Amino acid sequence: MIHPSADVQTNYIGENTRIWQYVVILPEATIGSDCNICSHCLIENDVVVGDRVTIKSGVQLWDGLRIEDDVFIGPNVSFSNDKFPRSKKYPEKFSKTRVAKGASIGAGAVILPGITIEENAMVGAGAVVTRSVPPKAIVGVNPARIMGYVDTPISAEANGNLPAFNLQESKVKGVKLHHFHSVSDLRGCLSVAEFEKDIPFIAKRFFFVYGVPSVETRGEHAHIACHQLLIAVKGQVSVVADDGEHREEFRLDTPTIGLHLPPMTWGIQYRYSSDAVLLVFASHYYDASDYIRNYGDFIKKLKRLS
């Protein structure tokens, strides 16, 4: 369905797509099937829109945009494709911006050029997105920062209130919370654990993460062979663990708790408090080839292993 007032110059439009009042689409644009393009939108030539995409009123899609399937773009979202715009001066090549499958962008958000909004991410209304958004991340404010993750319940047992037993299973495959033995008296506090007895691996490496601005996100990778144990020795850190089917978020805020991430677990750390110090024990020496840094590659490898 194309409204009579729309100026649609392209022939590349899929079945059952609806185009409403005063929409302008240039000749080389490609629009998928079952899309809904609301009134007063503009779509330039070098734009590809997937299937089942909703574009609300007042949105302009400029050259270089790639919108994948099942994306929602709210009213008056502003995209840009030139980092240094000047009147009547054009770059040799416009920046490519990608909105991946299933992502949603709230009303009035501003998306800077050359970034990727990954699968199922959610951009809050009015956010100014200055860098790429990870899969399933929820971002907001200006400049946009990660506020949480879609479909990721927060574990109530990870905040220093573990019951009086040593091990707590997670919904995420192989991920466990270890509650270490602790002793407190007038001299202070002591927390202790023994590798292979209380922790299921021998550590060959450790590192500290500290001085992280609260807006920063770390991790965002999985290991093929390496086990890790994460302990917030000071302050507070939130950790997201993902096995490809289940996700769970843990708030680490006491040295008496360690979070075990086994191999082939996607891990993310964020929401660092200003005084946070995160201690990580690793079962292997550093090996760049042991890292999987792209979530899509992680899912593909899980499927091959299953």
C-alpha positions in Angstrom: 0.0 0.0 0.0 1.4 3.4 -1.1 -0.5 6.5 -0.1 -1.3 8.8 -3.0 0.6 11.7 -1.4 3.9 9.7 -1.1 6.7 10.2 -3.6 8.1 6.6 -4.0 10.7 6.4 -6.8 12.1 3.0 -6.1 10.9 -0.3 -7.5 12.6 -2.3 -4.8 9.8 -2.8 -2.3 8.7 -6.1 -0.7 5.2 -7.5 -0.4 2.7 -6.2 2.1 4.8 -3.1 2.9 2.8 0.0 3.8 4.0 3.5 3.0 2.0 6.4 4.4 1.4 10.1 3.7 4.2 12.4 2.4 6.9 9.8 2.5 9.8 10.3 0.0 11.9 7.3 -1.1 14.7 7.8 -3.7 15.2 5.4 -6.7 17.9 3.1 -5.4 16.6 2.4 -1.9 15.7 -1.1 -1.0 12.7 -1.8 1.3 11.8 -5.3 2.5 8.5 -7.0 3.1 5.8 -6.4 5.8 7.4 -3.0 6.7 5.4 0.0 8.0 6.8 3.4 7.0 4.8 6.1 8.6 4.2 9.7 7.4 6.8 12.4 6.7 9.8 10.0 6.3 12.7 10.4 3.9 14.8 7.5 2.6 17.8 8.2 0.4 19.4 6.0 -2.3 22.1 4.0 -0.5 19.7 2.6 2.1 18.7 -1.0 2.7 15.7 -1.8 5.0 15.0 -5.4 5.9 11.7 -7.2 6.5 9.1 -6.4 9.2 10.7 -3.0 10.0 8.6 -0.2 11.6 9.7 3.3 10.9 7.6 5.9 12.7 6.9 9.4 11.6 9.5 12.1 11.0 12.5 9.8 10.4 15.2 10.4 7.7 17.3 7.5 6.6 20.4 8.8 4.9 22.9 7.2 2.5 24.9 4.5 4.2 22.2 3.1 6.5 21.6 -0.6 6.8 18.5 -1.5 8.8 18.1 -5.3 9.3 14.9 -7.4 9.9 12.4 -6.7 12.8 13.9 -3.3 13.7 11.7 -0.6 15.4 12.6 3.1 14.8 10.6 5.5 16.9 9.3 8.9 15.8 11.8 11.7 15.1 14.9 9.5 15.5 17.8 11.3 13.9 20.6 9.5 12.0 23.7 11.1 10.6 26.2 9.9 8.1 28.9 12.6 8.0 31.2 13.2 10.9 32.4 16.6 9.7 29.5 18.0 7.6 30.0 21.2 5.6 27.5 22.8 3.2 28.0 21.7 -0.4 31.0 19.6 0.6 30.6 15.9 0.5 32.8 13.1 1.7 34.2 10.6 -0.8 32.2 7.9 1.1 29.5 8.3 3.7 29.8 6.5 7.0 28.0 3.1 7.3 25.6 2.8 10.1 24.0 -0.6 10.9 21.0 -1.4 13.0 21.0 -5.1 13.6 18.1 -7.6 13.7 15.5 -7.0 16.4 16.9 -3.7 17.7 14.7 -0.9 18.9 15.4 2.9 18.9 13.2 5.1 21.1 11.6 8.4 20.1 13.9 11.4 19.5 17.2 9.4 19.8 20.3 10.7 17.9 22.5 8.1 16.2 26.0 9.3 15.2 27.6 8.0 12.0 29.6 4.8 11.6 28.3 2.8 14.5 26.5 -0.5 14.9 23.5 -1.1 17.1 23.7 -4.8 17.6 21.0 -7.5 17.7 18.0 -6.9 20.1 19.6 -3.9 21.7 17.3 -1.1 22.9 18.1 2.6 22.7 16.1 4.8 25.1 14.1 7.8 24.0 16.2 10.9 23.6 19.5 9.1 23.9 22.5 10.4 22.0 24.4 7.3 20.8 28.1 8.1 20.1 29.5 4.6 19.9 28.4 1.0 19.0 25.8 -0.7 21.2 26.4 -4.4 22.2 23.8 -7.1 21.7 20.8 -6.9 24.0 22.2 -3.8 25.7 19.8 -1.1 27.0 21.3 2.3 26.6 20.1 5.8 27.5 20.9 9.4 28.4 23.5 11.7 26.7 26.0 10.5 25.8 24.3 7.1 25.8 25.7 4.5 28.3 24.6 1.0 29.2 21.8 0.9 31.7 21.1 -2.8 31.7 20.5 -5.8 29.4 17.3 -7.1 27.8 15.9 -10.4 29.2 18.6 -10.6 31.9 17.3 -11.2 35.4 19.4 -10.0 38.3 20.4 -12.7 40.7 19.3 -11.8 44.3 21.9 -14.2 45.7 24.9 -12.3 44.4 24.8 -9.2 46.6 26.4 -10.5 49.8 23.2 -12.2 51.1 24.0 -15.8 50.1 22.6 -18.4 52.3 24.9 -20.4 54.6 26.2 -22.8 52.1 29.2 -22.6 49.8 27.9 -22.9 46.3 25.0 -21.4 44.4 24.1 -22.7 40.9 23.1 -20.2 38.2 20.6 -20.6 35.4 23.5 -20.0 33.1 25.2 -23.3 32.2 28.3 -24.0 34.5 28.2 -20.5 36.1 28.4 -20.7 39.9 28.6 -18.3 42.9 31.2 -19.4 45.5 30.6 -18.1 49.0 34.0 -18.2 50.7 34.7 -18.9 54.3 35.1 -15.6 56.2 36.3 -14.7 59.7 35.6 -11.4 61.4 36.9 -10.1 64.8 38.3 -7.0 66.4 41.4 -7.2 64.2 39.4 -7.1 61.0 38.1 -9.5 58.4 39.6 -12.5 56.5 38.1 -14.4 53.5 39.8 -17.6 52.3 39.3 -20.2 49.6 41.5 -23.0 48.2 41.9 -23.8 44.5 40.6 -27.2 43.4 38.9 -27.6 46.8 36.7 -24.6 46.9 37.3 -23.4 43.3 37.3 -25.9 40.5 40.6 -24.9 38.8 44.2 -24.0 39.5 45.0 -20.3 38.7 47.9 -19.6 36.4 47.3 -15.9 36.1 45.5 -13.1 37.9 44.8 -9.5 37.1 43.0 -6.5 38.7 40.6 -4.2 37.0 40.2 -0.8 38.7 39.8 2.9 38.0 37.0 2.2 35.5 34.7 5.1 34.8 31.2 4.0 35.6 30.0 4.5 32.1 32.5 2.0 30.7 31.8 -1.6 29.9 34.5 -4.3 30.0 34.6 -8.0 29.2 32.3 -8.6 26.2 34.0 -11.8 25.3 34.1 -15.5 25.9 37.0 -17.9 26.4 37.4 -21.2 24.5 39.3 -23.0 27.2 40.0 -20.6 30.1 38.1 -20.6 33.4 37.8 -17.3 35.3 36.8 -16.5 38.9 35.7 -12.9 39.5 35.8 -11.3 43.0 34.9 -7.7 43.8 37.6 -7.0 46.5 36.4 -3.5 46.8 33.3 -1.6 45.7 30.7 -3.0 43.4 30.6 -4.5 39.9 27.7 -6.0 37.9 28.5 -9.0 35.8 26.4 -10.5 33.0 26.9 -14.2 32.1 25.4 -15.7 29.0 25.6 -19.3 27.7 23.7 -18.6 24.4 20.3 -19.7 25.9 20.2 -18.1 29.3 21.4 -14.8 30.7 21.8 -13.7 34.3 23.2 -10.6 35.9 25.2 -10.7 39.2 26.0 -7.8 41.5 29.4 -8.5 43.1 29.9 -6.3 46.2 31.8 -8.3 48.8 35.2 -10.1 48.9 33.4 -13.2 50.3 31.8 -14.0 47.0 33.4 -15.2 43.7 31.7 -15.8 40.4 33.0 -18.7 38.3 32.7 -18.3 34.6 33.6 -21.5 32.8 34.8 -21.7 29.2 32.3 -20.8 26.5 30.5 -18.3 28.7 30.0 -14.8 27.4 30.9 -12.3 30.1 30.3 -8.6 30.5 31.2 -6.3 33.4 29.7 -2.9 33.9 28.2 -0.6 36.5 31.6 -0.2 38.3 31.4 1.9 41.4 34.0 4.6 41.6 36.1 2.7 44.1 35.6 -0.8 42.5 38.6 -3.2 42.4 37.8 -6.4 40.5 40.2 -9.4 41.0 40.1 -12.1 38.3 41.8 -15.5 38.6 42.4 -17.3 35.3 43.1 -21.0 34.7 45.4 -20.3 31.6 48.2 -18.0 30.6 47.2 -15.1 28.3 46.5 -16.4 24.8 44.8 -14.1 22.3 43.5 -17.0 20.3 41.5 -18.2 23.3 39.2 -15.1 23.1 35.9 -14.9 21.2 35.2 -11.2 20.9 32.1 -11.1 18.7 28.8 -12.3 20.1 27.7 -13.7 16.8 30.8 -15.8 16.5 30.2 -17.0 20.0 26.7 -18.2 19.1 28.0 -19.9 15.9 30.8 -21.8 17.9 28.2 -22.9 20.5 26.1 -24.4 17.7 29.1 -26.2 16.2 29.9 -27.7 19.6 26.4 -28.8 20.3 
